[in-house]
Structures are given as C-alpha cells and as structure tokens.
Amino acid sequence: MPHPKIAIIGGSGLYEMEGLVIQEKLAVETPFGEPSDDFVLGKLDGIEVAFLARHSQGHRILPSELNFRANIYAIKKLGCEYIISVSAVGSLKEEIAPGHLVMVDQFIDRTHARVNSFFGSGIVAHVAFAEPICPVLRDKLFQSASEEGVTSHPHGTYVCIEGPMFSTKAESRLYRSWGADVIGMTNLQEARLAREAEICYATIALSTDYDCWHETHDSVTADMVIQTLLKNVQIAQRVLRKVVGRVVWERQCICSRALRNAIVTNKLLVPDTTKKNLKLIYGKNLT
C-alpha cells in the first residue's frame, strides 16, 4: 500500500493527468462517517500522492453536505502531512481575471450550517488561526505557478459562503467593500480542520468568473463556471506536477505544532469515547 505524504483535494478530473500512475482506490473509515469518495492513491512523477474528489465522482455533494471532518480525518489516517486544495472561485477584483490563480492566505466566514471543528463531545481547545494557510506550502505553490508561466496572485482573501446559490449583487458588492479577493463555498472548513489535525494546508483558487458585481460581465451561471474551470484544471495540473517534488520538508511551521497548549480541558475528564475517536488527531496531546 502506498504511504503518501501529500493529499490533493479537488475535482475528480484533476487526477486525469500526465505523469500520474494510479496504484489503487481506497475507502477510508473514520469515526465521523464516510469521506466524500474513495481516495485515489498513486505516484505523480514518482512522488506518492492521495487524491480526493471533494464533491465525489460526478459532483454529487453540495458544499453544505460535505463531510469535512471525515475528509480531513481520513487524510490524517493515510499519514499525509500536506494538503493542496484546488477549487473554483469567483473573482471580486478586476485584476483577478477568469483564468488566473490565487494563492489564498486569508478567509472570511459567511457559512452558517457546518461543523468545522474536531473539538466538542467533552473536549475544548482554542487553536490559533490568525494565519490560516501554511506560508511555506503557499510560497512553493506560487513559485511553481510562476515557473510554469501561469498568471497567479501570491496573496488573497477568500470569502466562504454557504451556497449553493451564488451571491446577490448586494452581497458581492459588500464583500468587495471588505477588501476580499475571491469567493467560494468550500475551503475554510478544510483549512480549519487541517490546522486542528496539524496538517499543512494551502489552496490554489481557480478564478472562473467575476461573480455578479462586474457591470460589463454577465451574471455568473454554472455553465460559465464549468467552461472556465475545465481550462483552469489543465493549468492546475501543470502546477501540481511542478510542486509535488518540492512539498515535503522538515516542518517547522505553525501547522505542525498547532495543538501545543491549545487544549484547555482537564485531560482526566475527557470521555473515553472522545479519546478513542480523536486519538489520531490529539493523541500526543492527551497523554
């Protein structure tokens, strides 16, 4: 069985690329239910990787229905220490044109119906999240995109909305007034749970449209998003091939020690069931 250090979350078409040798598909059990899909394990230019189709094969899961905890727990269970997330976003800035990439480094949460923490059920912790993206992994992604000649932006604030509807014009203008750069529906919960699991996480945001704020741009439709996304996936594949050989490093970033001093519950009072379910996540911090 492969032992990948790198997990890639994105659309199922993302792993249909040159240089990838698929070794197996694997269902991973978790205490939180089933992940979005079976993992595709293989080697990308000789580097072991694990792919997860975020919305399942055929895009069958709404953003609000995603089992984020199961997805991240399963990635941890596979032994991965790095997650590269690839996702479509709407642009809130003129200079971020459809087809551009954005290496997100901040989030604004506008969701309201999602579980976004492993904590609870008798254990409380407060993890620092001022810098929600691994800076080392983000820099490697930006460097790789630049070397591929891809137009990309090294920083960006991502507004995460509940969906599945796109924004109203009033909402889109509000987010622009906040200085946000892109808008999407999935990445914030992934980033939060990855940080709690002490996994390095970074996002390649694929700009597909100008949301609905742009006066000379037609209101966004699913067809527009898909057409641009298909082109962007090919660009993302090139960046992934470039970056995978650079990802693994001796981790000294905040991600690798996120739980240090974060748990405030008396360890003797944590219920046995919770300890069992979360041993993989918190084990060294509960002894």
Steps between C-alpha positions, in 0.01 A plus 500: 500500500631849415591735786439849361606812686307726262121513459332693220133597533316611188276389219514141377639619167805637676671162521460424130843638418826405338761365736250341739510125549194388698580212734171445679172648620442481871196549724606646836284456810475781757311561829318782317349298218604464138729741315377651176632209296760226487856631486702458183853404601787513257826659394524835325836511326623249756363685807234319702174696520140448609215663308153564639207613284351767728146477365529127412512349152254684279478799739212364710552671839394856580752721682276497809482120488875440495625288789806717563597320821499160333704632206775651714501215752543250215790702359664497843438125525681448168805665655491816290665814640419737214173588327477691172143611438391591147166674456302735281432853625336818382719808471419814700783705347539633146864392492413137581365404161332168417780252438730646765613308809497641853711357784257584779639599841193628689132412546172667593229263623145550371385142556241404760410131466829315537699308758851639477690362801607165637455639851188446710351188659680571826817667380564871443793662324575836343742476207673809362373577150625850429700361207267229364718387208841335530736775380769256387265292287334810354838643397593174329172504308550858386859433396395196300219690327739782411750257352222350288420846365156499655345832600458467875462725803713425810240617755124521526206505739237232436138561604342163575122507451246230579362450149389325296361819343743761377499846661258784443649817353462671837694223673769501234545876535513464879781246480691727263463787748666275760805465278442131427655355184312179416183321602432128536309239701739237634852587610461658843380187679778299339757751621363504855491124538840456337647741754341308789643180350843670474511455123650766273225638276503735201255587224530552127191709424399488133322818394210407272293819487446851640219389730210739429643841598664578166279736301628382159509131594194278468363366828676181593344171393603142568577449128741797500676365806537152355637614165769715658568238766579237238771726362627583848527133597763451231694793644468363853629162384817664369555679831442181699754309293751776561441529875468142628874441496550807721228447756655277765730687739601487864198673638565789737186697409214572741292224337713222648452621858153655487365303797787585731340664806164523317301243699348658811295204629642299788630192319373274778144615429495434125246217434650170391295494180632842403856393578453193281349691209759775510813310592628538146453879516589581860683191623833653596322795661278286725773293669 
